[in-house]
Amino acid sequence: MARWWSIRLWGAHLLGLLCVSIAVGMGAWQYDAWQARRAAERVDLTHAEPVPITEVIGPDDPFPTAGLGRPVDVEGSFLPEGTVLVSGRAGADGQDGGWVVTPITVGDADAPAIPVVRGWVAEGTELDALPAPPTGRVEVRGWLQPTEAGSGTDEDPNDDVLPELRVADLVQRVDQDLYGAYVVAQEPLAADASAGMAGATLDQLPEASRFTGLRNLLYAIEWWVFAAFAAFLWLRYVRDATSEPVADGTNDGADSGADSGADSGADSETGGEPVVRSEP
Protein backbone atom coordinates (compact mmCIF):
# COMPACT_ATOMS: atom_id res chain seq x y z
CA MET A 1 0.00 0.00 0.00
CA ALA A 2 2.93 2.31 0.67
CA ARG A 3 3.84 2.21 -3.01
CA TRP A 4 0.55 3.96 -3.83
CA TRP A 5 1.90 7.11 -2.21
CA SER A 6 5.32 7.12 -3.81
CA ILE A 7 6.48 10.44 -5.20
CA ARG A 8 6.43 9.22 -8.81
CA LEU A 9 2.62 8.67 -8.55
CA TRP A 10 1.75 12.08 -7.11
CA GLY A 11 1.05 13.43 -10.57
CA ALA A 12 -1.40 10.60 -11.28
CA HIS A 13 -3.14 11.15 -7.93
CA LEU A 14 -3.44 14.87 -8.55
CA LEU A 15 -4.85 14.38 -12.05
CA GLY A 16 -7.30 11.72 -10.85
CA LEU A 17 -8.56 13.81 -7.94
CA LEU A 18 -8.93 16.84 -10.20
CA CYS A 19 -10.96 14.98 -12.84
CA VAL A 20 -13.24 13.29 -10.31
CA SER A 21 -13.81 16.50 -8.33
CA ILE A 22 -14.67 18.52 -11.43
CA ALA A 23 -17.08 15.85 -12.72
CA VAL A 24 -18.83 15.46 -9.36
CA GLY A 25 -19.11 19.23 -8.96
CA MET A 26 -20.53 19.71 -12.46
CA GLY A 27 -23.05 16.95 -11.83
CA ALA A 28 -24.16 18.58 -8.57
CA TRP A 29 -24.50 21.93 -10.34
CA GLN A 30 -26.71 20.43 -13.07
CA TYR A 31 -28.80 18.65 -10.43
CA ASP A 32 -29.35 21.92 -8.55
CA ALA A 33 -30.32 23.58 -11.83
CA TRP A 34 -32.88 20.81 -12.42
CA GLN A 35 -34.46 21.35 -8.99
CA ALA A 36 -34.44 25.15 -9.39
CA ARG A 37 -36.23 24.99 -12.75
CA ARG A 38 -38.92 22.70 -11.33
CA ALA A 39 -39.44 24.96 -8.32
CA ALA A 40 -39.68 28.02 -10.59
CA GLU A 41 -42.32 26.34 -12.74
CA ARG A 42 -44.39 25.47 -9.69
CA VAL A 43 -44.39 29.12 -8.60
CA ASP A 44 -45.03 30.36 -12.13
CA LEU A 45 -48.20 28.25 -12.38
CA THR A 46 -49.67 30.16 -9.46
CA HIS A 47 -49.15 33.37 -11.45
CA ALA A 48 -50.81 32.09 -14.61
CA GLU A 49 -53.69 33.97 -16.22
CA PRO A 50 -56.89 33.32 -14.20
CA VAL A 51 -59.67 31.36 -15.87
CA PRO A 52 -63.30 30.77 -14.85
CA ILE A 53 -63.49 27.90 -12.38
CA THR A 54 -65.97 26.09 -14.63
CA GLU A 55 -63.15 25.60 -17.17
CA VAL A 56 -61.04 23.73 -14.63
CA ILE A 57 -63.44 21.65 -12.52
CA GLY A 58 -67.13 20.80 -12.35
CA PRO A 59 -69.25 20.22 -9.23
CA ASP A 60 -69.10 16.42 -9.61
CA ASP A 61 -65.59 16.15 -11.07
CA PRO A 62 -62.56 14.77 -9.23
CA PHE A 63 -59.86 17.30 -8.57
CA PRO A 64 -57.68 17.70 -11.67
CA THR A 65 -53.93 17.46 -11.19
CA ALA A 66 -53.40 20.37 -13.58
CA GLY A 67 -55.70 22.51 -11.42
CA LEU A 68 -53.55 22.51 -8.29
CA GLY A 69 -52.69 26.13 -7.49
CA ARG A 70 -54.35 27.40 -10.67
CA PRO A 71 -55.70 30.97 -10.42
CA VAL A 72 -59.46 30.91 -11.01
CA ASP A 73 -62.34 33.39 -11.00
CA VAL A 74 -65.55 32.53 -9.15
CA GLU A 75 -68.69 34.58 -9.70
CA GLY A 76 -71.73 33.94 -7.51
CA SER A 77 -73.29 34.60 -4.09
CA PHE A 78 -71.85 33.90 -0.65
CA LEU A 79 -73.70 31.53 1.69
CA PRO A 80 -73.17 33.11 5.14
CA GLU A 81 -74.73 30.17 6.99
CA GLY A 82 -71.81 28.00 5.88
CA THR A 83 -69.10 30.24 7.39
CA VAL A 84 -66.58 28.36 9.55
CA LEU A 85 -63.16 28.93 11.09
CA VAL A 86 -60.48 26.36 10.20
CA SER A 87 -58.01 26.34 13.10
CA GLY A 88 -54.33 25.54 13.15
CA ARG A 89 -53.26 27.79 10.26
CA ALA A 90 -50.11 29.84 10.63
CA GLY A 91 -50.01 33.37 9.32
CA ALA A 92 -47.36 34.93 7.12
CA ASP A 93 -45.20 35.65 10.20
CA GLY A 94 -45.73 32.21 11.73
CA GLN A 95 -48.32 33.39 14.25
CA ASP A 96 -51.03 30.88 15.20
CA GLY A 97 -54.47 31.52 13.80
CA GLY A 98 -57.13 30.19 11.45
CA TRP A 99 -58.84 30.56 8.10
CA VAL A 100 -62.24 32.18 7.68
CA VAL A 101 -64.10 30.08 5.12
CA THR A 102 -67.45 30.81 3.45
CA PRO A 103 -68.93 28.88 0.49
CA ILE A 104 -69.88 30.80 -2.63
CA THR A 105 -72.20 29.59 -5.36
CA VAL A 106 -70.72 29.08 -8.80
CA GLY A 107 -73.43 30.81 -10.76
CA ASP A 108 -76.94 31.65 -9.54
CA ALA A 109 -78.15 31.33 -5.95
CA ASP A 110 -79.21 27.69 -6.35
CA ALA A 111 -76.04 26.49 -8.09
CA PRO A 112 -73.46 24.25 -6.40
CA ALA A 113 -71.01 26.14 -4.19
CA ILE A 114 -67.30 26.02 -3.49
CA PRO A 115 -65.68 26.98 -0.16
CA VAL A 116 -63.61 30.16 -0.28
CA VAL A 117 -60.86 31.02 2.21
CA ARG A 118 -61.65 34.69 2.71
CA GLY A 119 -58.58 35.37 4.85
CA TRP A 120 -56.62 34.66 8.00
CA VAL A 121 -57.26 35.83 11.59
CA ALA A 122 -55.17 35.51 14.74
CA GLU A 123 -55.91 32.81 17.28
CA GLY A 124 -58.70 33.75 19.68
CA THR A 125 -60.68 35.79 17.13
CA GLU A 126 -64.42 35.10 17.28
CA LEU A 127 -66.40 34.68 14.08
CA ASP A 128 -69.15 36.91 15.48
CA ALA A 129 -66.65 39.76 15.63
CA LEU A 130 -65.93 39.54 11.91
CA PRO A 131 -68.03 41.16 9.21
CA ALA A 132 -70.46 39.00 7.27
CA PRO A 133 -69.62 38.37 3.62
CA PRO A 134 -71.18 40.79 1.12
CA THR A 135 -74.63 40.02 -0.21
CA GLY A 136 -75.58 39.86 -3.85
CA ARG A 137 -73.45 38.76 -6.73
CA VAL A 138 -69.70 39.04 -6.17
CA GLU A 139 -66.55 37.92 -7.95
CA VAL A 140 -63.64 36.29 -6.15
CA ARG A 141 -60.22 35.50 -7.60
CA GLY A 142 -58.05 32.93 -5.92
CA TRP A 143 -56.01 29.73 -6.13
CA LEU A 144 -57.72 26.38 -6.55
CA GLN A 145 -56.85 23.72 -3.97
CA PRO A 146 -58.03 20.12 -3.34
CA THR A 147 -60.21 19.46 -0.34
CA GLU A 148 -58.31 18.20 2.68
CA ALA A 149 -58.66 14.60 3.78
CA GLY A 150 -56.74 14.46 7.04
CA SER A 151 -57.51 12.55 10.20
CA GLY A 152 -58.06 15.50 12.53
CA THR A 153 -60.81 15.07 15.12
CA ASP A 154 -63.34 17.83 15.72
CA GLU A 155 -63.52 18.20 19.50
CA ASP A 156 -66.85 20.05 19.33
CA PRO A 157 -68.93 19.22 16.22
CA ASN A 158 -71.57 21.75 17.27
CA ASP A 159 -69.38 24.86 16.99
CA ASP A 160 -68.15 26.66 13.88
CA VAL A 161 -64.47 25.75 14.35
CA LEU A 162 -63.09 22.92 12.25
CA PRO A 163 -59.66 21.26 12.43
CA GLU A 164 -59.44 20.84 8.63
CA LEU A 165 -61.11 22.14 5.50
CA ARG A 166 -63.15 19.14 4.43
CA VAL A 167 -66.17 19.30 2.14
CA ALA A 168 -67.85 16.56 4.16
CA ASP A 169 -67.93 18.88 7.20
CA LEU A 170 -69.33 21.84 5.24
CA VAL A 171 -71.96 20.13 3.14
CA GLN A 172 -74.22 19.73 6.19
CA ARG A 173 -74.29 23.49 6.73
CA VAL A 174 -75.65 24.58 3.35
CA ASP A 175 -78.45 23.46 1.05
CA GLN A 176 -76.35 23.35 -2.12
CA ASP A 177 -73.97 20.68 -3.29
CA LEU A 178 -70.31 21.50 -2.83
CA TYR A 179 -67.35 21.16 -5.16
CA GLY A 180 -64.61 18.74 -4.16
CA ALA A 181 -62.16 21.64 -3.84
CA TYR A 182 -61.76 25.07 -2.32
CA VAL A 183 -60.37 28.47 -3.33
CA VAL A 184 -57.85 30.57 -1.41
CA ALA A 185 -58.71 34.20 -2.11
CA GLN A 186 -55.72 36.16 -3.35
CA GLU A 187 -56.80 39.20 -1.33
CA PRO A 188 -59.31 39.64 1.50
CA LEU A 189 -62.56 41.38 0.69
CA ALA A 190 -62.63 45.10 1.42
CA ALA A 191 -64.81 44.68 4.53
CA ASP A 192 -62.66 41.81 5.81
CA ALA A 193 -59.45 43.77 5.31
CA SER A 194 -60.93 46.72 7.21
CA ALA A 195 -61.73 44.36 10.10
CA GLY A 196 -58.08 43.25 10.30
CA MET A 197 -58.31 40.04 8.32
CA ALA A 198 -55.06 39.20 6.51
CA GLY A 199 -54.58 37.27 3.31
CA ALA A 200 -54.20 33.51 3.68
CA THR A 201 -50.98 31.89 2.53
CA LEU A 202 -51.14 29.36 -0.28
CA ASP A 203 -51.19 25.96 1.36
CA GLN A 204 -50.00 23.89 -1.59
CA LEU A 205 -48.06 24.52 -4.77
CA PRO A 206 -48.79 22.90 -8.11
CA GLU A 207 -46.68 19.99 -9.30
CA ALA A 208 -44.14 20.67 -12.02
CA SER A 209 -44.18 18.72 -15.26
CA ARG A 210 -42.11 15.54 -15.25
CA PHE A 211 -40.18 16.84 -18.27
CA THR A 212 -39.26 20.19 -16.72
CA GLY A 213 -35.47 20.53 -16.57
CA LEU A 214 -35.01 16.97 -17.84
CA ARG A 215 -31.93 18.00 -19.84
CA ASN A 216 -30.24 19.28 -16.67
CA LEU A 217 -30.94 15.98 -14.90
CA LEU A 218 -29.49 13.98 -17.80
CA TYR A 219 -26.40 16.20 -17.82
CA ALA A 220 -25.95 15.58 -14.09
CA ILE A 221 -26.11 11.81 -14.59
CA GLU A 222 -23.64 12.07 -17.48
CA TRP A 223 -21.14 13.99 -15.37
CA TRP A 224 -21.41 11.47 -12.52
CA VAL A 225 -20.84 8.56 -14.91
CA PHE A 226 -17.72 10.35 -16.18
CA ALA A 227 -16.54 10.79 -12.57
CA ALA A 228 -16.91 7.06 -11.96
CA PHE A 229 -15.01 6.26 -15.18
CA ALA A 230 -12.20 8.68 -14.26
CA ALA A 231 -11.89 7.10 -10.82
CA PHE A 232 -11.72 3.64 -12.43
CA LEU A 233 -8.91 4.69 -14.79
CA TRP A 234 -7.02 6.39 -11.97
CA LEU A 235 -7.15 3.34 -9.69
CA ARG A 236 -6.34 0.97 -12.54
CA TYR A 237 -3.25 2.96 -13.51
CA VAL A 238 -1.98 3.15 -9.93
CA ARG A 239 -2.57 -0.57 -9.41
CA ASP A 240 -0.64 -1.48 -12.56
CA ALA A 241 2.19 0.91 -11.70
CA THR A 242 2.65 -0.56 -8.22
CA SER A 243 2.16 -4.26 -9.02
CA GLU A 244 5.12 -6.68 -8.51
CA PRO A 245 6.92 -7.84 -11.72
CA VAL A 246 6.40 -11.51 -12.55
CA ALA A 247 9.62 -13.51 -13.16
CA ASP A 248 9.79 -15.31 -16.55
CA GLY A 249 11.16 -18.83 -16.05
CA THR A 250 10.70 -20.09 -19.64
CA ASN A 251 14.41 -20.01 -20.67
CA ASP A 252 15.61 -21.47 -17.40
CA GLY A 253 13.25 -24.38 -17.78
CA ALA A 254 14.38 -24.96 -21.36
CA ASP A 255 18.04 -24.82 -20.40
CA SER A 256 17.58 -27.19 -17.50
CA GLY A 257 15.60 -29.51 -19.71
CA ALA A 258 18.35 -29.45 -22.33
CA ASP A 259 21.02 -30.11 -19.76
CA SER A 260 19.01 -32.93 -18.29
CA GLY A 261 18.49 -34.44 -21.72
CA ALA A 262 22.18 -34.22 -22.53
CA ASP A 263 23.14 -35.86 -19.28
CA SER A 264 20.59 -38.58 -19.78
CA GLY A 265 21.87 -39.28 -23.30
CA ALA A 266 25.40 -39.50 -22.10
CA ASP A 267 24.47 -41.88 -19.39
CA SER A 268 22.55 -44.08 -21.80
CA GLU A 269 25.57 -44.47 -24.08
CA THR A 270 27.76 -45.81 -21.31
CA GLY A 271 25.17 -47.81 -19.50
CA GLY A 272 25.07 -45.42 -16.72
CA GLU A 273 28.79 -45.68 -15.94
CA PRO A 274 31.16 -42.74 -16.27
CA VAL A 275 33.31 -42.77 -19.39
CA VAL A 276 37.02 -42.52 -18.87
CA ARG A 277 39.00 -41.38 -21.88
CA SER A 278 42.68 -42.17 -22.09
CA GLU A 279 45.18 -39.81 -23.48
CA PRO A 280 46.88 -40.91 -26.69
C-alpha positions in Angstrom: 0.0 0.0 0.0 2.9 2.3 0.7 3.8 2.2 -3.0 0.5 4.0 -3.8 1.9 7.1 -2.2 5.3 7.1 -3.8 6.5 10.4 -5.2 6.4 9.2 -8.8 2.6 8.7 -8.5 1.7 12.1 -7.1 1.0 13.4 -10.6 -1.4 10.6 -11.3 -3.1 11.2 -7.9 -3.4 14.9 -8.6 -4.9 14.4 -12.0 -7.3 11.7 -10.9 -8.6 13.8 -7.9 -8.9 16.8 -10.2 -11.0 15.0 -12.8 -13.2 13.3 -10.3 -13.8 16.5 -8.3 -14.7 18.5 -11.4 -17.1 15.9 -12.7 -18.8 15.5 -9.4 -19.1 19.2 -9.0 -20.5 19.7 -12.5 -23.1 16.9 -11.8 -24.2 18.6 -8.6 -24.5 21.9 -10.3 -26.7 20.4 -13.1 -28.8 18.7 -10.4 -29.3 21.9 -8.5 -30.3 23.6 -11.8 -32.9 20.8 -12.4 -34.5 21.4 -9.0 -34.4 25.2 -9.4 -36.2 25.0 -12.7 -38.9 22.7 -11.3 -39.4 25.0 -8.3 -39.7 28.0 -10.6 -42.3 26.3 -12.7 -44.4 25.5 -9.7 -44.4 29.1 -8.6 -45.0 30.4 -12.1 -48.2 28.2 -12.4 -49.7 30.2 -9.5 -49.2 33.4 -11.5 -50.8 32.1 -14.6 -53.7 34.0 -16.2 -56.9 33.3 -14.2 -59.7 31.4 -15.9 -63.3 30.8 -14.8 -63.5 27.9 -12.4 -66.0 26.1 -14.6 -63.1 25.6 -17.2 -61.0 23.7 -14.6 -63.4 21.7 -12.5 -67.1 20.8 -12.3 -69.3 20.2 -9.2 -69.1 16.4 -9.6 -65.6 16.2 -11.1 -62.6 14.8 -9.2 -59.9 17.3 -8.6 -57.7 17.7 -11.7 -53.9 17.5 -11.2 -53.4 20.4 -13.6 -55.7 22.5 -11.4 -53.6 22.5 -8.3 -52.7 26.1 -7.5 -54.4 27.4 -10.7 -55.7 31.0 -10.4 -59.5 30.9 -11.0 -62.3 33.4 -11.0 -65.6 32.5 -9.1 -68.7 34.6 -9.7 -71.7 33.9 -7.5 -73.3 34.6 -4.1 -71.8 33.9 -0.7 -73.7 31.5 1.7 -73.2 33.1 5.1 -74.7 30.2 7.0 -71.8 28.0 5.9 -69.1 30.2 7.4 -66.6 28.4 9.6 -63.2 28.9 11.1 -60.5 26.4 10.2 -58.0 26.3 13.1 -54.3 25.5 13.2 -53.3 27.8 10.3 -50.1 29.8 10.6 -50.0 33.4 9.3 -47.4 34.9 7.1 -45.2 35.7 10.2 -45.7 32.2 11.7 -48.3 33.4 14.2 -51.0 30.9 15.2 -54.5 31.5 13.8 -57.1 30.2 11.5 -58.8 30.6 8.1 -62.2 32.2 7.7 -64.1 30.1 5.1 -67.4 30.8 3.4 -68.9 28.9 0.5 -69.9 30.8 -2.6 -72.2 29.6 -5.4 -70.7 29.1 -8.8 -73.4 30.8 -10.8 -76.9 31.7 -9.5 -78.1 31.3 -5.9 -79.2 27.7 -6.4 -76.0 26.5 -8.1 -73.5 24.2 -6.4 -71.0 26.1 -4.2 -67.3 26.0 -3.5 -65.7 27.0 -0.2 -63.6 30.2 -0.3 -60.9 31.0 2.2 -61.7 34.7 2.7 -58.6 35.4 4.8 -56.6 34.7 8.0 -57.3 35.8 11.6 -55.2 35.5 14.7 -55.9 32.8 17.3 -58.7 33.8 19.7 -60.7 35.8 17.1 -64.4 35.1 17.3 -66.4 34.7 14.1 -69.1 36.9 15.5 -66.7 39.8 15.6 -65.9 39.5 11.9 -68.0 41.2 9.2 -70.5 39.0 7.3 -69.6 38.4 3.6 -71.2 40.8 1.1 -74.6 40.0 -0.2 -75.6 39.9 -3.9 -73.4 38.8 -6.7 -69.7 39.0 -6.2 -66.6 37.9 -7.9 -63.6 36.3 -6.2 -60.2 35.5 -7.6 -58.0 32.9 -5.9 -56.0 29.7 -6.1 -57.7 26.4 -6.5 -56.9 23.7 -4.0 -58.0 20.1 -3.3 -60.2 19.5 -0.3 -58.3 18.2 2.7 -58.7 14.6 3.8 -56.7 14.5 7.0 -57.5 12.6 10.2 -58.1 15.5 12.5 -60.8 15.1 15.1 -63.3 17.8 15.7 -63.5 18.2 19.5 -66.9 20.1 19.3 -68.9 19.2 16.2 -71.6 21.8 17.3 -69.4 24.9 17.0 -68.2 26.7 13.9 -64.5 25.8 14.3 -63.1 22.9 12.2 -59.7 21.3 12.4 -59.4 20.8 8.6 -61.1 22.1 5.5 -63.1 19.1 4.4 -66.2 19.3 2.1 -67.9 16.6 4.2 -67.9 18.9 7.2 -69.3 21.8 5.2 -72.0 20.1 3.1 -74.2 19.7 6.2 -74.3 23.5 6.7 -75.6 24.6 3.3 -78.4 23.5 1.0 -76.4 23.4 -2.1 -74.0 20.7 -3.3 -70.3 21.5 -2.8 -67.4 21.2 -5.2 -64.6 18.7 -4.2 -62.2 21.6 -3.8 -61.8 25.1 -2.3 -60.4 28.5 -3.3 -57.8 30.6 -1.4 -58.7 34.2 -2.1 -55.7 36.2 -3.4 -56.8 39.2 -1.3 -59.3 39.6 1.5 -62.6 41.4 0.7 -62.6 45.1 1.4 -64.8 44.7 4.5 -62.7 41.8 5.8 -59.4 43.8 5.3 -60.9 46.7 7.2 -61.7 44.4 10.1 -58.1 43.3 10.3 -58.3 40.0 8.3 -55.1 39.2 6.5 -54.6 37.3 3.3 -54.2 33.5 3.7 -51.0 31.9 2.5 -51.1 29.4 -0.3 -51.2 26.0 1.4 -50.0 23.9 -1.6 -48.1 24.5 -4.8 -48.8 22.9 -8.1 -46.7 20.0 -9.3 -44.1 20.7 -12.0 -44.2 18.7 -15.3 -42.1 15.5 -15.3 -40.2 16.8 -18.3 -39.3 20.2 -16.7 -35.5 20.5 -16.6 -35.0 17.0 -17.8 -31.9 18.0 -19.8 -30.2 19.3 -16.7 -30.9 16.0 -14.9 -29.5 14.0 -17.8 -26.4 16.2 -17.8 -26.0 15.6 -14.1 -26.1 11.8 -14.6 -23.6 12.1 -17.5 -21.1 14.0 -15.4 -21.4 11.5 -12.5 -20.8 8.6 -14.9 -17.7 10.4 -16.2 -16.5 10.8 -12.6 -16.9 7.1 -12.0 -15.0 6.3 -15.2 -12.2 8.7 -14.3 -11.9 7.1 -10.8 -11.7 3.6 -12.4 -8.9 4.7 -14.8 -7.0 6.4 -12.0 -7.2 3.3 -9.7 -6.3 1.0 -12.5 -3.2 3.0 -13.5 -2.0 3.2 -9.9 -2.6 -0.6 -9.4 -0.6 -1.5 -12.6 2.2 0.9 -11.7 2.7 -0.6 -8.2 2.2 -4.3 -9.0 5.1 -6.7 -8.5 6.9 -7.8 -11.7 6.4 -11.5 -12.5 9.6 -13.5 -13.2 9.8 -15.3 -16.5 11.2 -18.8 -16.0 10.7 -20.1 -19.6 14.4 -20.0 -20.7 15.6 -21.5 -17.4 13.3 -24.4 -17.8 14.4 -25.0 -21.4 18.0 -24.8 -20.4 17.6 -27.2 -17.5 15.6 -29.5 -19.7 18.4 -29.5 -22.3 21.0 -30.1 -19.8 19.0 -32.9 -18.3 18.5 -34.4 -21.7 22.2 -34.2 -22.5 23.1 -35.9 -19.3 20.6 -38.6 -19.8 21.9 -39.3 -23.3 25.4 -39.5 -22.1 24.5 -41.9 -19.4 22.6 -44.1 -21.8 25.6 -44.5 -24.1 27.8 -45.8 -21.3 25.2 -47.8 -19.5 25.1 -45.4 -16.7 28.8 -45.7 -15.9 31.2 -42.7 -16.3 33.3 -42.8 -19.4 37.0 -42.5 -18.9 39.0 -41.4 -21.9 42.7 -42.2 -22.1 45.2 -39.8 -23.5 46.9 -40.9 -26.7 
